[in-house]
Amino acid sequence: MRRDVSSAFAKGGGRARRGLSRAKSGGSALGSGRRGLATVAAVPLLIGLLGACGYGSQAKDDTAAVAVKGEKLSADEVRIGYFPNLAHATALIGVQKGLFQKELGGTVARASTFNAGPSEIEALNSGSVDIGFIGPSPAINGYTKAGGENLRIVGGSASGGVKLVVDPEKIKSVDDVRGRRIATPQLGNTQDVAFLNWIAEQGWKVDAQSGKGDVSVVRTDNKITPDAYRSGSIDGAWVPEPTASKLVADGAKVLLDERDLWPDKKFVITNIIVSQTFLTDHPDVVEAVLRGSVKTNAWINAHPGKAKTSANEALKSLTGKALPTEVLNPAWQSVTFLDDPLAPTLDAQARHAVKAGLLEEPDLNGIYDLTLLNKVLKTQGQDPVDDAGLGTD
């Protein structure tokens, strides 16, 4: 990203070019190998994280005990996957309050939580999850690795919630970032790609694989990033919420909010994906889940205080620990909940990964099918959303 990048995102490469789709980095979120889905357990793995794109390999069945009422749709049940973090608050609240189940009638909503984009994609590929809330990098990687045959993005859920936070004693301006040690969650994950792109736009050089160069990019699990900051082993971090707000609570300062680098201050952080097989066989069920998502987002935006409390209660139920107020409040304020998947920003993120050398030119044509979402939006009196030319038509 340049210092002023809005025009670049608005104009650059409307759709990713066709070509062989494979990631170059075997250890990254954009290039990691298939990971086995772990057994159900009570708490997330430490390598899982309460950030926008968690990494780990654990799933947990947290199906809410909601009475099933109404006529069954074309499937007996739908299995919904999501992460226990604020960027997935649409799912947290929709499951907890039974808003998805209300739209599904007699079709049972069964929910499982994940700490890893790759493990959720694995679950979708194996058929143990039908619909998932997930970040852009694992969606891109999952789609390209399967040659475009496994998933579709059918809706959006959240935007924003990523910041560059720094030690104010060491870094007082953008220029001071040069020569410092800055953490990102993982090689090739959504925030890592964004930071590498931002570094390049400053005119600085960093080797993407090693993280060495004019800035030292230190790949650090979000779970331990606050400890790394307190110990002085890193000087800042480009991280999702609530990790950013946890660091601020420890004395860090926000140097940059990634929203300021995007047109209209919006960029996708959470998508809704669906198995292509499930979409073909049960479009009525997918439509019902999307209707639940749209209504949940409407409730969140109409009742932000209650929604924040509800999301934190769900986090406590799933992880055993609620977020403290000094972390919850600023983290919640930095995330926007919306139905538009912001397709041009996903396309831009893919191009940034290619530019960084972490991804070969992908073929993203057909990654979106927004037909059902736009049908739902129309019934709610809302305008249709665009797929940036990457739809199935």
Secondary structure, 3 states (H helix, E strand, C coil): CCCCCHHHHHHCCCCCCCCCCCECCCCCCCCCCCCCCCCCCCCCCCCCCCCCCCCCCCEEECCCCCCCCCCCCCCCEEEEEECCCHHHHHHHHHHHCCHHHHHHCCCEEEEEEECCHHHHHHHHHHCCCCEEEECHHHHHHHHHHCCCCCEEEEEEEEEECEEEEECCCCCCCHHHHCCCEEEECCCCCHHHHHHHHHHHHCCCCECCCCCCECCEEEECCCCCHHHHHHHCCCCEEEEECCHHHHHHHCCCEEEEEHHHHCHHHCCEEEEEEEEHHHHHHCHHHHHHHHHHHHHHHHHHHHCHHHHHHHHHHHHHHHHCCCCCHHHHHHHHHCEEECCCCCHHHHHHHHHHHHHHCCECCCCCCCCECCHHHHHHHHHCCCCCCCCCCCECC
